[in-house]
Amino acid sequence: MAEQKKTGFSSKIGLIMAAAGGAIGLGNIWKFPYIAGENGGSAFLIVYLVCVALFGLPLLMTEFLIGKRSGKSAYGAFRTLSGNNRWQWLGWLCMLTALVIMGFYFVVTGWCFSYLVEAVNDVFGGFDATAMTAHFQKIISNKPRMLLFSILPVALTGAVLWFDVNKGIERLSKILMPLLLLMMVLMAGRVLMLDGSNIGMQFFFQADFTKITPHVIMEAMGQCFFSLSIGMGALITYGAYMPKNQNVVATSIQVIVLDTLVALLAGAIIFPAVFAFGFNPAEGPELVFVVLPAVFEQMSFSWFSSVLFFALLCIAAITSTISLMEVAVAFVCEASNNKLNRHKSVLIVSAVVLVMIAVCVLVPQVFTIFDEVSACIMMPIGALGMAIFVGWNLPNPNGKGVLSPAKGAKRVMGKIYINALRWLVPAAIILIFLNSLGIL
Ligand code: TRP
């Protein structure tokens, strides 16, 4: 525990920025707009916000609490809190999920870097949507290039993790997160000045409740877990580094607000741009990599817009890979009883990740399987395990579990929280699970 403290965050804001940086990523800027685009825009947004409040908040708090109370990473946290080994599998599952997510997440991050370099070199000059589609296919099927561009973010992430948490992750997040927000606001401002952008805003903000189907609800729940990085110990790891006097509820709400704000900003950039130039918002995963660059080509200052957009995409992605890789690095340090120090652990994890990336690049089916298995099976099981662990397994509700003893309103809130973990959250997760397996 003492060692954890030494390498923890030195300020509350540092932890908030780092945790928000982990949450804010490709999920917000790449996935959220296309899933919303396919599921009716505003209708999806409303369901998503409800999911975030009902399931996102209690689960985020739970991970932070597990980390903060135990002072351990996903490896030691469950054993420390429960006093036995029965929940150890959950720690291993977190580690495995982090590895699997890294396998494909670094590849998509590689696309972003590749696009940034191309945007800077003005490669897309004059491309329309057809030319962009061909270009995207060409880029992702160029395996040596993709490999190279996926290794680049691994090296960058490893370099940040090489330093202690308060020097590497904390310092960088404190710079990159405000920068990201600023760039997004600029970009949204630029796009909203386009003629016809209001149609996009209407699509995004005018609710049409007839669009809400059970399928939309399930998609929204899955997206909520992915976007908030729930169910794989990322926030347990940061919770262990949390300053002692930091309030978990307030921190969780701040992280959620920032994450949601960025998803909204991403929508406010993408939909107006897409509608202003008559493209289709339901374009799927290619929305950001095909439609958007084609849209930029039709705008004035096209070079600047493309570079700005892909730079902010890279920043969002890299702060997430940092938080993903830290799960594995902290795990290896702890599992080896600190015989493997931070540096060795970074090297080992990077090596394993490089192998996973190589497989994902060389065998595209594995890429898809990693994406689906982590989002539809591993993260829901991880989140379910944690909800049951804290809701049912630790003595509750006040005093001995993860909550401190409390009176009055706080005690009532504690009870609501524990009951949400016992009933509401598991029920929701089981629904997502059955849906993603095609049973519902
Ligand atoms: N939340 C990240 C995003 O929105 C993706 C993600 C999922 C993640 N699980 C994670 C990031 C764990 C860091 C740690 O893009």
Residues whose N, C-alpha, C, O or C-beta is under 5 A from the ligand:
A	BS01	LIG	G22 A23 I24 G25 L26 G27 N28 F226 S227 L228 S229 A234 S320 S323 L324
